[in-house]
Amino acid sequence: MLRDADPNYFKGIYIVCGYTDLRFGIDSLAAIIEQKYQKSLFVPNTLFLFCGKSASKIKGLLWEGDGFLLLYKRVESGHFSWPRSSDELRSMNAEQFSWLMQGFSIEPVIRDVFPSQSA
């Protein structure tokens, strides 16, 4: 379901980088968003994604206007390419969301280089 979700349906998609304890439920995940990142949870159709140490499992928290929806996805083979380098909240666009759900990295691998000298 999450892989087939239309990313344009979501008003915002956020990824919590680093590790999150996936034993947490709705209240604990909501507290992380509000207290640690000072982000409002109550914007309808805003999706927050979390990943534990095992990158084969993710949780999503979605406010639907009348309550929260807690999503849990576990892939049987492979893993999600999750940004682990920092402990921040990042906004994602629809294309990055699609990449993540397909197992690709949301961070570009090829970067622009500006050499200081020519050969």
N, C-alpha and C positions, 0 to 999 in steps of 0.2 A: 504494500500500500504506500509506504513512504517513498519508495523508489519511483512509483508511478504517479506520485502527487504532482500536480501542476504547480511549479514554483511561482508562477504569476498570481496564484491564489493568495499567497502570503503577502501581507503588507511589509513584513520585515523578516529576515532570516539571520539569526545570530549563532555563532559557534563559540563555545567556551573552550578556549585552548588549554592545553595541559591535561591533567588527570582529574576526574571527578569520581567520587565513590558512587557507583551505580546502585548501591543498596538504598540510597536516598530516594524518598518518595516526592510527591508533589510539593509539600510544604517546605522540605529542606532545599529542593532545587529552586523553588521560588525565592527562598531567603538568600540564596547565593546571588541570584540576579539582582534583587533589591538592595541587599546590604553591601555586598562586595563591589558591585558594578554601578550602583545607583541608577539602574535602568527601570523604567516603568513596565510592569508586567501586563497591565490591563489595557493593552492596545489590541483590539480584536484581530485575530488571524496572524499574530506574531509568533514565530517559531524560534525556540531556543534549543540548541542541540548540545549534548554532553557526551563525553566518552570516558570510559574507565581505562585501567591499565591494559586490559585486553582489548585491542582495537577491533575485535570482531563484534563488539556490542556497543550500541549507542542508545541514548534516551532522548526524547524530545518532549518539550513542554510547550503547549499551545493554549493560549487564552482564546476561547470562542465567543466571548461576549456574555455568556451566561455561566461559564465555569471552565475549568481546566481540562484538557485532554492530555494524558500521559502516554507517550508512544515509546515502544521498546522494540528495537530491531537487533537481531543476532544473525549474522551470516554464517553459514555452515562451512564455507570454504573461502579463504582469503581474509582480508581485513580492510578497514577503512583507513585512508591516508589522512591521519589527524595531525594538525599542528601541535607539536609537543614542546616547542622551544620557549614558549612564554605562557604566562598566566594572565591572559587578557580575554576580553569579549570582542569578537570581530563580527562585523557585518558582512554578509555574503550576498552576492547577486544571484539571479536565477541560474545563470550558467555555472557558477561555482557549486551551487547546490546540486545540480545535475551531475557534475563531475564527481562530487563526493559520494553520491548515491550509486555511482557506477564503479567506485573504487579508485578513482583518480585523485591526485593531489589538487587542492584548491589554490596552491601557491605555484606561480610560474617557475618552471625549471630553467628556462632560458631567460637570461637577463641582459639588458643593454649594458654594453661596456664602453667606457669613454677613456681610451688610453691617453696618458699624458705626453707620450712621445711616439713618433712613428718609427718603424724599423730601420 
